[in-house]
Protein backbone atom coordinates (compact mmCIF):
# COMPACT_ATOMS: atom_id res chain seq x y z
CA UNK A 1 0.00 0.00 0.00
CA UNK A 2 1.20 3.51 -0.70
CA UNK A 3 2.63 5.43 2.28
CA UNK A 4 1.05 8.63 1.00
CA UNK A 5 -2.68 8.49 1.56
CA UNK A 6 -5.32 10.25 -0.48
CA UNK A 7 -7.41 11.75 2.29
CA UNK A 8 -10.94 12.71 1.35
CA UNK A 9 -11.80 16.11 2.83
CA UNK A 10 -15.22 16.34 4.37
CA UNK A 11 -18.05 16.19 1.80
CA UNK A 12 -15.64 15.63 -1.14
CA UNK A 13 -15.84 11.84 -1.43
CA UNK A 14 -17.07 10.93 -4.91
CA UNK A 15 -17.06 7.95 -7.30
CA UNK A 16 -14.06 9.19 -9.32
CA UNK A 17 -11.88 9.61 -6.24
CA UNK A 18 -12.90 6.18 -4.98
CA UNK A 19 -12.16 4.51 -8.33
CA UNK A 20 -8.79 6.16 -8.89
CA UNK A 21 -7.68 5.42 -5.33
CA UNK A 22 -8.84 1.81 -5.63
CA UNK A 23 -6.91 1.50 -8.87
CA UNK A 24 -3.76 2.82 -7.23
CA UNK A 25 -4.08 0.26 -4.42
CA UNK A 26 -4.74 -2.59 -6.85
CA UNK A 27 -1.77 -1.58 -9.00
CA UNK A 28 0.49 -1.48 -5.95
CA UNK A 29 -0.70 -4.51 -3.99
CA UNK A 30 -2.66 -6.64 -6.46
CA UNK A 31 -6.36 -7.42 -6.80
CA UNK A 32 -6.12 -10.34 -4.39
CA UNK A 33 -4.91 -8.11 -1.54
CA UNK A 34 -7.43 -5.36 -2.19
CA UNK A 35 -10.21 -4.76 0.35
CA UNK A 36 -12.84 -2.10 0.91
CA UNK A 37 -11.55 -1.67 4.43
CA UNK A 38 -8.05 -0.85 3.15
CA UNK A 39 -9.55 1.53 0.59
CA UNK A 40 -11.58 3.33 3.24
CA UNK A 41 -8.48 3.66 5.40
CA UNK A 42 -6.52 5.10 2.47
CA UNK A 43 -9.27 7.65 1.87
CA UNK A 44 -9.60 8.47 5.53
CA UNK A 45 -13.27 7.50 5.76
CA UNK A 46 -15.31 4.77 7.37
CA UNK A 47 -15.97 1.64 5.25
CA UNK A 48 -19.71 2.31 5.20
CA UNK A 49 -19.10 5.63 3.40
CA UNK A 50 -18.06 3.67 0.29
CA UNK A 51 -21.43 1.93 0.10
CA UNK A 52 -23.06 5.27 -0.67
CA UNK A 53 -21.46 5.01 -4.12
CA UNK A 54 -20.81 1.28 -4.68
CA UNK A 55 -22.85 -1.65 -3.43
CA UNK A 56 -19.79 -3.83 -2.95
CA UNK A 57 -16.35 -4.86 -4.16
CA UNK A 58 -17.65 -6.41 -7.40
CA UNK A 59 -19.37 -3.20 -8.46
CA UNK A 60 -16.21 -1.25 -7.69
CA UNK A 61 -14.15 -3.71 -9.77
CA UNK A 62 -16.51 -3.08 -12.68
CA UNK A 63 -16.02 0.67 -12.28
CA UNK A 64 -12.22 0.31 -12.23
CA UNK A 65 -12.39 -1.84 -15.37
CA UNK A 66 -14.54 0.70 -17.22
CA UNK A 67 -12.32 3.55 -16.05
CA UNK A 68 -9.21 1.86 -17.46
CA UNK A 69 -10.84 0.81 -20.74
CA UNK A 70 -12.07 4.35 -21.21
CA UNK A 71 -8.58 5.85 -20.83
CA UNK A 72 -7.33 4.33 -24.11
CA UNK A 73 -10.38 5.10 -26.26
CA UNK A 74 -10.25 1.60 -27.73
CA UNK A 75 -13.75 2.03 -29.14
CA UNK A 76 -12.62 4.78 -31.55
CA UNK A 77 -10.63 2.57 -33.95
CA UNK A 78 -11.00 3.55 -37.62
CA UNK A 79 -10.06 2.16 -41.03
CA UNK A 80 -10.42 -1.28 -42.68
CA UNK A 81 -11.55 -4.12 -40.43
CA UNK A 82 -8.03 -5.54 -40.24
CA UNK A 83 -6.71 -2.19 -39.05
CA UNK A 84 -9.46 -1.80 -36.47
CA UNK A 85 -8.76 -5.25 -35.06
CA UNK A 86 -5.04 -4.56 -34.82
CA UNK A 87 -5.66 -1.17 -33.21
CA UNK A 88 -8.03 -2.48 -30.53
CA UNK A 89 -5.97 -5.62 -29.83
CA UNK A 90 -2.69 -3.73 -29.57
CA UNK A 91 -4.19 -1.02 -27.35
CA UNK A 92 -5.83 -3.58 -25.07
CA UNK A 93 -2.59 -5.55 -24.68
CA UNK A 94 -0.65 -2.40 -23.81
CA UNK A 95 -3.25 -1.49 -21.20
CA UNK A 96 -3.23 -4.98 -19.68
CA UNK A 97 0.56 -5.04 -19.41
CA UNK A 98 0.60 -1.58 -17.85
CA UNK A 99 -2.13 -2.54 -15.35
CA UNK A 100 -1.88 -6.28 -14.57
CA UNK A 101 -4.69 -5.78 -12.06
CA UNK A 102 -7.02 -5.32 -15.04
CA UNK A 103 -6.02 -8.79 -16.23
CA UNK A 104 -7.26 -10.26 -12.97
CA UNK A 105 -10.50 -8.31 -13.12
CA UNK A 106 -11.26 -9.32 -16.72
CA UNK A 107 -10.41 -12.95 -15.99
CA UNK A 108 -12.66 -13.12 -12.94
CA UNK A 109 -15.58 -10.78 -13.67
CA UNK A 110 -18.44 -11.05 -16.21
CA UNK A 111 -17.86 -8.91 -19.30
CA UNK A 112 -20.39 -6.15 -18.77
CA UNK A 113 -20.43 -2.38 -18.51
CA UNK A 114 -20.55 0.49 -21.03
CA UNK A 115 -16.85 0.56 -21.90
CA UNK A 116 -16.70 -3.20 -22.42
CA UNK A 117 -19.79 -3.02 -24.62
CA UNK A 118 -18.28 -0.13 -26.61
CA UNK A 119 -15.12 -2.11 -27.40
CA UNK A 120 -17.21 -5.13 -28.36
CA UNK A 121 -19.40 -2.95 -30.60
CA UNK A 122 -16.34 -1.57 -32.41
CA UNK A 123 -14.98 -5.02 -33.22
CA UNK A 124 -18.19 -6.84 -34.16
CA UNK A 125 -19.42 -3.90 -36.24
CA UNK A 126 -16.13 -3.83 -38.16
CA UNK A 127 -16.42 -7.56 -38.82
CA UNK A 128 -20.08 -7.40 -39.85
CA UNK A 129 -19.51 -4.41 -42.15
CA UNK A 130 -16.62 -6.30 -43.75
CA UNK A 131 -19.03 -9.10 -44.66
CA UNK A 132 -18.60 -11.72 -41.94
CA UNK A 133 -21.70 -13.69 -41.02
CA UNK A 134 -23.25 -13.15 -37.59
CA UNK A 135 -21.82 -16.41 -36.27
CA UNK A 136 -18.34 -15.84 -37.69
CA UNK A 137 -18.27 -12.26 -36.42
CA UNK A 138 -19.15 -13.47 -32.93
CA UNK A 139 -16.61 -16.30 -33.07
CA UNK A 140 -13.91 -13.95 -34.37
CA UNK A 141 -14.55 -11.45 -31.58
CA UNK A 142 -14.36 -14.14 -28.89
CA UNK A 143 -11.19 -15.59 -30.42
CA UNK A 144 -9.50 -12.17 -30.59
CA UNK A 145 -10.46 -11.19 -27.06
CA UNK A 146 -9.26 -14.46 -25.54
CA UNK A 147 -6.04 -14.28 -27.58
CA UNK A 148 -5.21 -10.81 -26.26
CA UNK A 149 -6.19 -11.70 -22.69
CA UNK A 150 -4.22 -14.95 -22.75
CA UNK A 151 -1.16 -13.42 -24.41
CA UNK A 152 -1.06 -10.54 -21.94
CA UNK A 153 -1.57 -12.85 -18.95
CA UNK A 154 1.25 -15.14 -20.09
CA UNK A 155 3.57 -12.22 -20.84
CA UNK A 156 2.81 -10.57 -17.51
CA UNK A 157 3.63 -13.77 -15.64
CA UNK A 158 6.83 -14.33 -17.63
CA UNK A 159 7.92 -10.73 -17.02
CA UNK A 160 7.41 -11.21 -13.29
CA UNK A 161 9.46 -14.42 -13.39
CA UNK A 162 12.30 -12.76 -15.30
CA UNK A 163 12.43 -9.81 -12.89
CA UNK A 164 12.77 -12.18 -9.94
CA UNK A 165 16.35 -13.59 -9.56
CA UNK A 166 14.95 -16.81 -8.11
CA UNK A 167 12.47 -17.01 -10.97
CA UNK A 168 15.24 -16.66 -13.54
CA UNK A 169 17.22 -19.35 -11.76
CA UNK A 170 14.25 -21.72 -11.84
CA UNK A 171 13.73 -21.13 -15.57
CA UNK A 172 17.38 -21.83 -16.34
CA UNK A 173 17.39 -24.90 -14.12
CA UNK A 174 14.24 -26.25 -15.78
CA UNK A 175 15.67 -25.89 -19.28
CA UNK A 176 19.05 -27.32 -18.25
CA UNK A 177 17.40 -30.37 -16.71
CA UNK A 178 15.64 -31.43 -19.91
CA UNK A 179 16.97 -34.60 -21.49
CA UNK A 180 18.22 -34.31 -25.09
CA UNK A 181 17.15 -37.92 -25.56
CA UNK A 182 13.57 -37.45 -24.39
CA UNK A 183 13.03 -33.87 -25.65
CA UNK A 184 15.51 -33.32 -28.49
CA UNK A 185 13.45 -30.70 -30.34
CA UNK A 186 12.67 -28.68 -27.22
CA UNK A 187 16.35 -28.63 -26.25
CA UNK A 188 17.34 -27.68 -29.79
CA UNK A 189 14.87 -24.76 -29.77
CA UNK A 190 15.52 -23.65 -26.18
CA UNK A 191 16.93 -20.29 -27.23
CA UNK A 192 14.14 -19.58 -29.70
CA UNK A 193 11.44 -20.61 -27.24
CA UNK A 194 12.87 -18.29 -24.60
CA UNK A 195 13.09 -15.40 -27.08
CA UNK A 196 9.45 -15.79 -28.14
CA UNK A 197 7.92 -16.04 -24.65
CA UNK A 198 6.55 -12.50 -25.03
CA UNK A 199 7.22 -9.07 -26.44
CA UNK A 200 5.92 -6.96 -29.29
CA UNK A 201 7.26 -9.15 -32.08
CA UNK A 202 5.63 -12.29 -30.71
CA UNK A 203 2.29 -10.54 -30.19
CA UNK A 204 2.38 -9.15 -33.73
CA UNK A 205 3.18 -12.62 -35.08
CA UNK A 206 0.11 -14.09 -33.39
CA UNK A 207 -2.14 -11.20 -34.34
CA UNK A 208 -1.10 -11.35 -38.02
CA UNK A 209 -1.75 -15.09 -38.06
CA UNK A 210 -5.24 -14.62 -36.58
CA UNK A 211 -6.20 -11.87 -39.03
CA UNK A 212 -4.85 -13.90 -41.94
CA UNK A 213 -6.87 -16.88 -40.77
CA UNK A 214 -10.06 -14.80 -40.73
CA UNK A 215 -9.75 -13.39 -44.24
CA UNK A 216 -10.71 -16.63 -46.10
CA UNK A 217 -14.02 -16.66 -44.19
CA UNK A 218 -15.12 -13.70 -46.31
CA UNK A 219 -14.93 -15.74 -49.55
N, C-alpha and C positions, 0 to 999 in steps of 0.2 A: 504494500500500500504506500502511496505517496506520503512523505513527511509533511508536505505543504497542503493543508486542507482548504477546500473551497467552502468557506462558511457562507451560509445563506442568511443575509440580514433579515430582520423581521419583515414579514409580508412581501418578501421578494422571491420566495420559492416558486418555481414554475416548471412545466414539463421539460423545456429545453435545458435548463440548468441540471435537472435530475438526469436526463439522458446523457448529456456530455460528461457529467461527473461519473456516472455509471460506466460509460465507455472507457474513461481514463483508468478506473479501477480494474475493469476487465482486461484492458491492455497490459496493465502492470502485473496483475496477480493471476490472470486466467479466469475463464468462466466458472470453472469448478469451484474456485475459492470465493467467488462473489456471493454476497448476501445483502439483503435489504438492511439488515442491522448495521453492517459495515458502511453501507452507502449513507444511511442516516447519520452515522457518527461523522463521516467525512463532511457532510453538509452542515453538521451542527444542529440537527433537528431530531425530534423523536421519531422512531420508526413509523408510528401511525400517521405522521404528516405526509408520508409518501403515498399512502392509500387514498389521499384526496385526489391524486392525479393518475395513479395506476393501481389496478385491482390486485396485482401480485407480481411476482418475479417474471412469470411467463409474458405478461403483457408488456413489461418493461423491456424484456429481451426483444420482443417484436419491434418496439419503438427504436431500440438501438440499431437493429438490423435495417429498418427503413431509413434511419438517419444516415447510416453509412452508405447504403445504396444510392441515396439521393445526392451524396457529395460528389459522385463521379458522373452524374448525368448519363448513365448508361442507356437510358431510354431515348436518347436523342441521336442515335446512330443514323447516318444517311448513306446513300449510294446504292450500288447493286447489292443483292442479297448476300453474296459472298463477303463483300466489304462490311456490311452491317454485322454479320456473324463474327467476323474477325475482330471488329471494333468492340462489340459487347464482351466477347470471350476474353480478349486481352485485358480490357479494363477491369473485368470482374476478377481475373487472376491477380492482377496488380493489387487490387483492393484487399483480397483475401490474404495475400502474402504480407501486406502492410499491417493488417489487423487479423492475426490468427484467431482472435476471439470470435470473429464473424464466421469463421469456418465451423467452430463448435456450435454456434447458434443455428446456422443453416443445416448442419447435420442432425440436429436434435429437435428442431422446431418445425411444425407444418409450414409449408410455403404459402403464406398469406400476407396481406397488407398491400397498400397502394403502390409502394415502390417496387415490390416483387411483381405485382401484376403489371406494372408499366414496363418492366424489362421483358417479361413474358410476351406482352403485347407487341413490343418492337420486333422480337425474333419471329414469332409465329406469323405476324402480318407480312414481314419480309419474305418468309417462305411461301405463304399463300399467294402473295402477289407475283412471286416468281413462277408459280404454276404447280407447286406441290399439292398433292391431294390433302384432304383434312387429316387422314390417318398418318401419312408420311410427314406432314408438317409437325404434328404432335410428337411423333416418334423422334424426329430430328431434334426438336427442342429438348426433349428429355435426354437424348444422347449427349447433346452439347453441354447441357447444364451439368450432368453427372461427370462428364469428362473434365470440365473445368474444376469442379469441386474436388474430384478425386486427385487430379494432377496437383492442385494447390495444397491439398492435405498431405500428399506424399512428399512434395517438395518442402513444405514447412517442417515436417518431421525429420527429413534428411538434413535440412539446414541446422536444426537443433542438435542433431547427433554430431554433425561436423564441427559445431562450435564448442562442443563439450570434449575436452581432452580424453576422458574415459570413453566417450562414445566413439571417437576416432580410433582409439586403441581396439575397441571391440570389433569395429568394422574391419580393420586390418587383420586382426586375429582370425576372424571368421573366414575371410578370403584366403589367408595363408593356410588354414586348416583343411581346405578342400583338396580332395584326392584327384590327381591328374588322371588316374585310372578310372575312377567312378564318374568324374565330371570334367572330361577333357575339354569340351567346348566352352563351358563356363570359365574354366581356368584360363583358356586361351583368350577369352574376351574380357577378362577381369578389368583391364584398363578402360576399355570402351564402355563397359557396363557402369563403371564408376563415373565416367565422364558424362554419361547421359542420364544420371539419376535426377536431374532437374535442370533449371536454367531456361533462359529465353529460347535458345536454339532447339532444345528438346520440346518445349511447349509448341513452338511454331511447327515443328515436324509433325506432331500429333494433330494439330489444328488443320494443317494443309491436307493431311491424309483424310480427315473426317469430311472436310468440304469437298475434296475430290471424290470421295465415296458417295456423297449425296447427289452430285451433278447428274449421273446416269439415271436417277429416279425421275428426272424431268422429261426423259425421252418418251 
